[in-house]
Each structure stands twice: as C-alpha cells, then as structure tokens.
Amino acid sequence: MLFRSVSEASHTYKVSSPLLFVANFITDSSPGNVTIYDAKLNNPSPIAVISDGIFEPGGDCIDGEGTLYVSNNPGSSLGWVAEYPIGQTEASAKITEGIDGPAFCAIDSQGNLWIANAFGPNVTEYLKGSTKPYATITNGLTHPDGIAFDHDGNLYVGNLQPYGTSNVQVYFPGSTHPRRTITQGLHWPVGIAIDPKGALYVANAVAPCNIEEYQAGQSKPYRKITDELNGPGAMAFSKSGRMYETNGGTDGYSGPSPVILEFRVRKMKPSKRMIAIGLQSPVGIAYYPPLLP
C-alpha cells in the first residue's frame, strides 16, 4: 500500500491507495467541489473535500505522480484548470491560457495534460509542468467533451452534435486531423475511458443511457452496459481493470439519487459496492494510482 505522511491538516489529507476523486457540479448556486474517497470501501464517507480553486467543475484527471487537475467551466468566463499536488486540497497552480469552456481532461504517456475545450471548440495540450498550451487540435471538433488515450498513444475525443450525429474522433500520435471517426452506438458521448486491455468505453448520457464498449481498434460496438444506469457520465479504470462510473450527474438529469457504481473486471453488472455519501451531481472521476497509457 502506498502511504505518505502529510502535515498542515487544514489543507492536506492522508494518502493511501486506492483513492477516487469525484468532481461534483452543484447547481443550487454552490460552487461545486471534488470529494475524495477510499476506493476499497463500500459507500464510504469522503476522506477530504477540495473546494479551493473550484467553481462548476467539468471533469478531473490525475497523473502518475498524483497531481490532480480539475477543469472549471463557470459559463460567465472562459474557465480554468486548477492543479493540486497529491495530498493537498489547496490549488498550487491555475491554467487559463488556451482554456475556453473546459470539459474533461486526460494525461498521455509522457505525463502531458490534454484539455477538451467545449467552447473552443478544440483540444489543447500542455507539456508536463507547463501552464501554456503546446499544441491545439481543432479539426473534426464541434463540441469536444470526453477524452482519453489508448496504449498506442491514440487520442479519443467525444464530439457532441446537438443537431447531428455525435461521434468519437480518433487522432493518431502527433496528428491534428482525425484518422478515424466512430459513430455507431453513439447518442450523447460524454465519458470516454480505455481499459487495461485497450477496449474503448463510451457513456451515452441521454437515452438510451448506456455504456458502449468497443474492442481495441474497432468502430462497431462489441457490447453495451445498461444495468442500473441513469445518466451515465465519466468513467475511470483501476490498473486491475475495475471500472468506476458516475451515475446521475448529467445536466437535466432527474431520477434516483446519484451514485458511483463499481464494475468488477469485464463484468456487465455493477458489484454491490457503490458510493453515494457526499455526492451532489458527479460529473468527473479520477482513480489513484492512475491507469496511464
């Protein structure tokens, strides 16, 4: 088990492994937060809550060193991405350059940060440790949201089309033009994740409210997950292949109280373990230690 001692209890938390970082978008005029949970427990209370530097979060991701990135899209401004060292609840940096309506984020195999800007519309890349954009992708994008990398370095971007066919655009390493477009099985592709075997998972947040799975390199769905899903959103995988999914956190969602569902390795039905305490409207989720490309 990973363990790090920390000080200054008012701004730190004990780091053990594994942890879940859940971004809560709160719509009752509250600013939102990130709640942190012990992923081994069933329905645990949060071990810490991050509120500093957060207002209407859209997604979160974590790098190999445990640095957490949280996108903030308040609507009244271009937004920003806040950065938190592992064990800390105070923001250490804020990225604003190149940010325009940030949604989800992802970390590539070199530790670089990638942000899907819904209003750009574009995807911006930030080299490890930098707050200035290094590269920008605009081709093929109209409303980017979910974002992920596979083990070969290919970039997947969920592209919402309110008046057309939504898709997932696939960019080969180093390319700014999509080399493949996935449309089959997609309705409102919000969350995107890659499992340890390289399979692609895409969450359709609206009807039929499911998660489509695509085998590595394929554009046709292999199977779909529907059990207990109501407004599925972001997903995160552990290194062993367990999937954690935010359920009931999409805008306009009405139904059962939101939960985080756990799916055991390659299972179609959620396990009995879940998280509900401390959730408001979960829109983003990150697992530590992360499964990186």
Number of C-alpha atoms within 10 A of each C-alpha: 6 8 9 10 10 14 11 8 11 9 16 19 20 16 20 16 15 17 19 24 27 30 34 26 28 19 12 8 8 10 18 24 26 29 23 23 23 20 22 12 12 13 19 17 16 19 13 18 19 21 15 17 22 24 23 22 30 26 32 28 28 28 26 16 12 17 16 23 27 34 32 30 26 17 13 7 11 18 24 24 28 22 23 21 18 19 21 23 22 17 20 13 16 16 19 16 14 24 27 24 27 33 30 33 27 26 25 22 15 13 18 16 24 25 32 31 28 23 18 20 21 25 29 24 23 20 16 13 10 13 17 15 19 14 14 15 18 16 14 21 25 19 22 31 31 30 29 25 26 22 17 11 16 18 23 25 29 29 29 23 16 11 6 8 13 21 23 29 22 24 22 16 11 10 12 17 15 19 12 15 16 19 17 15 23 24 23 25 32 29 29 26 24 28 26 19 11 17 17 25 24 30 30 23 27 19 10 15 22 26 29 22 23 22 17 15 13 13 17 14 19 14 14 16 17 16 12 14 23 25 26 32 30 33 28 28 25 22 15 11 18 16 22 24 27 30 27 25 28 21 13 9 17 12 9 12 14 24 24 25 23 24 19 16 14 10 13 14 15 20 11 11 16 19 22 18 15 20 23 21 24 32 31 30 29 29 27 27 20 21 20 23 19
